[in-house]
Amino acid sequence: MSTLTPARTYNQSHIPRKYTAGKRRLSIYWTWSYPWESQRDPAAMENRFSTMTEVRTVLWPAYESPEWSAAQFLQGIAGTLELFHRSTLSFQQIAGEATGHPVAVFQRIDQAGYKLPIDERILADADTLLVFGLDHVLSEQEATPEELAAIREWLKREGTCLLLAPHHDVGFTSDLKQRQIEYLHHGDALVPRQQRFGQYTRSLMKALDVPVHNTYGLRPALVKGTKEIAPLRAFRDIDKMGFLNNVPTLNFHPHLPHYELTSKDTKSVHLLARQPIDLDRPHPFTAAGNTEFNCLLWMPPNQQRAGDIVLVDSTNFTTLFGGTESLQNFWRNFALMK
């Protein structure tokens, strides 16, 4: 039997997946404009992704094998975007094995310049849509009225689930001292003093009455004396979907967003888990008395929609910052939700 991995394809149209009772069809939607992000000026000090050369320099010697060289891998910002794509392959494999359907992957504007809004081409064969909000605010990605109408109609279909994953909003203030405090808190040399994400997902949240705002980039606490992320404070009694079954922790990422609730209506949105913060590193959020941040929320169906809405950061579906058995359990729970 061959041990080769399957051949990779490119530059093809999506082949719709047939409905199978009890088997979810998952799709990922990256909200970025790949050309806009990848062609940002590397001299810009804020609101851009790192180049692959910067990644290799900071993480040396992790990427000093031939497959990461200029002869085989993109060295600019595009290379870093491809790291994100590669980092979801394990999730795609596990979800695909669990459901029997391959996970489809779309981009708002892809490498070749094709623009793909969220419409029936994406929604018709999707039961779960994961919207990964890694568009920089400066790129001005916004959901159109046509997209919002399509998503609202899709959410009327029983069994649908919309996962919204706006990433962090680091250094949103004009106060340069606070930006430096935030930078020292997360400690990632590859993240600039200001890096603001998620305009597209914010436009979805506003239109769909999701009372959440992604703010800051917070470093999770570790178990003392180890490099292991501290366990979640999970509210398992209200986790009706079983997302957190056998999931004591999510992914360690040094700058995770706090999903601030903008409404006190606990019936429309349920806070399922909070992540302890590294209190040894000062931050305005902890200075205000906070010791944890909101990291997993669920909005059950209501009179306007039959589908669920879930909020959790996109890095919890990647392996760029490691991957654990607990994280894989979370993937399976999410893929197999009823």
Secondary structure, 3 states (H helix, E strand, C coil): CCCCCCCCCCCCCCCCCCCECCECCEEEEEEEEHHHHHCCCCCCCCCCCCCHHHHHHHCCCCCCCHHHCCCCCCCCHHHHHHHHHHHCHHHHHHHHHHHCCCCEEEEEECCCCCECCCCHHHHCCCCEEEEEECCEHHHCCCCCHHHHHHHHHHCCCCCCEEEEEECCEECCCCCHHHHHHHHHHHCCCCCCCCEEECHHHHHHHHHCCCCEEEEEEECECECCCCCCECCCEECHHHCCCCCCCCCCCCCCCCCEEEEEECCCCCCCCEEEEEEEECCCCCCHHHHCCCCEEEEEEEECCCCCCCCEEEECCHHHHCCCCCCCHHHHHHHHHHHCCC
